[in-house]
Amino acid sequence: MADAAARPYPAMPVDKWSRHHRCFSGRGTLAVTEIAAAAQQAGYQGVWSLEIFNDRYRQSAPAAVAAESFTSLQWLERHLPPRGQAGTAVCGG
């Protein structure tokens, strides 16, 4: 999901934007919550995780990126159906 979430430059080669311009959940143009909810409805009960491929994040303090990552996962969990209704979204525990 993340690969398509931050596609800022449609004319840019996929490998370039995928490795340098990803963004956190809720900040791109991909319908992350709808896709995650569909995965839950299909029976997915695992955890959600992030892969941070963005030059700005690489240049930032690790603690700040970790905090922003956690906030992003919390955002995703708030926008999914409540646990137990359509699978389980796990965020921080």
Backbone bond lengths (Angstrom), bond angles and torsions (degrees), N, CA, C in turn:
res aa  C-N    CA-C-N  psi(-1)  N-CA   C-N-CA  omega(-1)  CA-C   N-CA-C  phi
1 M - - - 1.439 - - 1.514 110.92 -
2 A 1.317 117.16 -40.70 1.456 119.39 -174.41 1.515 112.56 -63.83
3 D 1.324 118.10 -32.77 1.456 120.00 -178.54 1.517 111.51 -56.29
4 A 1.291 117.54 -39.55 1.454 120.52 -177.49 1.522 112.35 -89.47
5 A 1.316 117.27 -14.23 1.463 120.46 -172.92 1.514 114.05 -63.79
6 A 1.310 117.36 -33.39 1.462 119.30 -171.18 1.519 113.46 -116.78
7 R 1.286 118.55 24.51 1.468 120.02 -175.31 1.529 110.30 -63.65
8 P 1.341 116.55 88.42 1.455 119.56 -174.95 1.523 114.14 -79.97
9 Y 1.317 116.71 -22.92 1.463 120.48 -174.57 1.523 108.83 -130.80
10 P 1.326 118.56 93.06 1.465 120.86 -176.23 1.524 114.31 -54.71
11 A 1.328 117.38 -29.12 1.463 119.59 -179.12 1.526 112.81 -82.20
12 M 1.333 117.41 -11.06 1.457 121.43 -178.87 1.529 110.05 -75.81
13 P 1.332 118.25 141.35 1.464 119.92 177.09 1.530 111.34 -56.10
14 V 1.320 116.15 140.55 1.463 122.00 -176.07 1.522 111.76 -54.22
15 D 1.340 118.42 -43.77 1.460 119.37 -176.88 1.526 111.87 -63.99
16 K 1.313 117.98 -31.58 1.468 120.56 -179.97 1.528 111.50 -70.36
17 W 1.349 117.54 -50.80 1.462 117.03 -179.11 1.518 111.51 -71.78
18 S 1.332 117.74 -29.53 1.455 120.53 179.85 1.529 111.31 -66.82
19 R 1.307 117.44 -32.15 1.473 121.25 -178.04 1.518 113.78 -92.82
20 H 1.320 117.89 -14.12 1.461 118.97 -172.34 1.525 115.21 -129.48
21 H 1.329 119.28 -11.57 1.463 120.01 -171.73 1.520 115.02 -132.68
22 R 1.315 119.04 23.18 1.466 119.40 177.57 1.511 109.91 -70.08
23 C 1.309 115.54 156.94 1.461 119.16 176.64 1.536 108.65 -132.68
24 F 1.307 114.60 172.21 1.455 119.87 -178.20 1.528 110.98 -78.29
25 S 1.323 115.26 162.69 1.467 122.14 179.05 1.515 110.58 -53.19
26 G 1.340 115.19 134.17 1.445 120.32 177.93 1.512 114.67 87.94
27 R 1.326 117.90 -4.30 1.461 120.13 -177.87 1.519 113.03 -112.10
28 G 1.303 116.34 -3.51 1.454 120.17 178.75 1.517 110.99 -105.83
29 T 1.310 115.59 -159.86 1.462 120.19 -178.08 1.526 112.92 -105.74
30 L 1.316 117.75 -8.63 1.457 121.62 179.56 1.526 110.43 -73.72
31 A 1.307 117.35 141.28 1.465 122.77 179.07 1.532 109.51 -78.15
32 V 1.317 115.82 70.52 1.464 122.42 -173.63 1.523 111.89 -58.77
33 T 1.324 117.46 -45.83 1.464 119.08 -176.54 1.523 111.70 -64.96
34 E 1.322 117.18 -38.95 1.455 119.87 179.57 1.531 110.88 -65.78
35 I 1.307 116.81 -40.18 1.466 120.78 179.45 1.527 110.23 -68.32
36 A 1.329 117.18 -44.58 1.463 120.46 179.15 1.529 111.00 -64.62
37 A 1.325 117.33 -40.83 1.473 120.46 177.98 1.523 110.49 -63.27
38 A 1.331 117.37 -39.81 1.469 120.52 177.58 1.521 110.63 -64.32
39 A 1.322 116.95 -38.55 1.474 120.26 177.36 1.528 110.17 -63.20
40 Q 1.327 116.89 -41.73 1.461 120.22 177.24 1.525 111.14 -63.30
41 Q 1.313 116.76 -44.42 1.468 120.33 -179.67 1.519 111.17 -64.02
42 A 1.323 116.58 -27.02 1.466 120.53 177.36 1.525 111.76 -82.16
43 G 1.344 116.77 -1.19 1.457 120.32 175.56 1.508 115.72 111.08
44 Y 1.338 118.58 -0.28 1.462 119.59 179.43 1.517 109.91 -65.76
45 Q 1.336 116.16 127.70 1.457 121.58 179.95 1.515 111.98 -127.10
46 G 1.310 116.73 12.44 1.458 120.75 -178.06 1.512 113.04 -81.07
47 V 1.308 114.30 -171.59 1.460 120.91 -179.67 1.526 110.00 -89.86
48 W 1.326 115.81 159.82 1.457 122.37 173.94 1.519 106.73 -99.30
49 S 1.309 116.67 141.63 1.461 119.60 178.52 1.518 109.82 -137.69
50 L 1.310 115.80 168.02 1.458 122.21 -179.29 1.521 109.86 -121.84
51 E 1.299 116.63 146.00 1.458 122.60 167.87 1.513 105.77 -117.03
52 I 1.293 116.63 120.27 1.456 121.12 -173.82 1.523 109.56 -97.59
53 F 1.323 116.69 98.89 1.460 123.29 175.75 1.516 107.44 -120.38
54 N 1.298 116.84 88.67 1.456 121.58 -178.44 1.517 107.28 -157.63
55 D 1.311 117.29 128.38 1.462 120.66 -176.49 1.529 112.62 -60.87
56 R 1.328 117.47 -35.03 1.477 119.62 179.15 1.527 110.36 -64.08
57 Y 1.330 116.60 -40.62 1.459 119.57 -179.31 1.522 111.13 -68.44
58 R 1.314 117.43 -36.29 1.469 120.73 178.29 1.520 111.51 -63.06
59 Q 1.315 117.00 -29.73 1.458 121.49 -177.82 1.528 112.48 -90.41
60 S 1.310 117.26 -4.97 1.460 122.12 -177.65 1.522 110.87 -93.07
61 A 1.319 115.25 164.09 1.466 120.79 176.84 1.532 109.32 -63.95
62 P 1.332 118.07 132.89 1.475 120.44 -178.54 1.524 113.82 -54.41
63 A 1.322 117.67 -39.42 1.474 119.48 -179.49 1.526 110.96 -64.54
64 A 1.322 117.06 -37.23 1.465 120.31 179.09 1.525 110.67 -67.84
65 V 1.323 117.22 -40.37 1.468 121.02 178.66 1.522 109.99 -67.09
66 A 1.332 116.94 -40.07 1.464 120.46 178.24 1.532 110.21 -62.55
67 A 1.325 117.24 -42.12 1.465 120.53 179.43 1.528 110.40 -65.21
68 E 1.325 117.53 -41.87 1.466 121.14 178.59 1.531 110.30 -65.64
69 S 1.319 116.60 -36.76 1.468 121.37 177.36 1.520 110.68 -62.65
70 F 1.319 115.89 -47.06 1.461 120.18 -179.64 1.524 110.88 -63.00
71 T 1.327 116.51 -41.47 1.463 121.10 177.13 1.525 110.66 -59.88
72 S 1.328 116.33 -39.40 1.461 121.05 178.78 1.527 111.53 -64.36
73 L 1.322 116.70 -42.25 1.469 119.69 177.91 1.531 111.06 -67.29
74 Q 1.319 116.76 -36.96 1.466 119.78 175.86 1.529 110.40 -63.34
75 W 1.323 116.34 -40.89 1.467 120.90 177.39 1.524 109.85 -58.57
76 L 1.338 116.34 -46.88 1.460 120.46 -179.78 1.522 110.54 -59.59
77 E 1.317 116.18 -46.85 1.462 119.08 -178.42 1.534 111.97 -62.62
78 R 1.327 117.47 -38.35 1.478 120.67 178.41 1.518 111.79 -64.61
79 H 1.310 118.29 -27.30 1.462 121.98 -176.27 1.529 113.46 -97.24
80 L 1.318 116.94 5.68 1.469 121.30 176.44 1.517 109.84 -101.79
81 P 1.329 117.39 160.54 1.470 119.41 175.44 1.524 109.91 -57.30
82 P 1.327 118.00 150.32 1.468 120.58 178.79 1.521 111.50 -54.55
83 R 1.310 115.68 147.50 1.463 121.01 178.48 1.521 110.79 -55.76
84 G 1.306 114.81 142.12 1.452 119.37 179.40 1.512 113.33 92.30
85 Q 1.332 118.30 -16.99 1.465 120.87 179.28 1.517 111.88 -91.84
86 A 1.329 116.23 -35.97 1.467 119.09 -178.20 1.521 109.75 -142.97
87 G 1.317 117.25 51.84 1.457 119.89 -176.34 1.511 108.91 93.65
88 T 1.322 116.18 -159.81 1.452 120.70 -176.09 1.511 109.91 -134.59
89 A 1.309 116.82 123.93 1.464 121.47 171.76 1.511 106.77 -101.34
90 V 1.295 117.49 124.99 1.457 121.11 -178.01 1.508 108.20 -110.96
91 C 1.304 115.19 129.22 1.457 121.01 179.20 1.509 107.81 -139.07
92 G 1.298 116.60 103.39 1.458 120.41 175.84 1.518 114.12 72.41
93 G 1.296 118.01 22.43 1.456 115.97 175.36 1.479 115.13 153.76
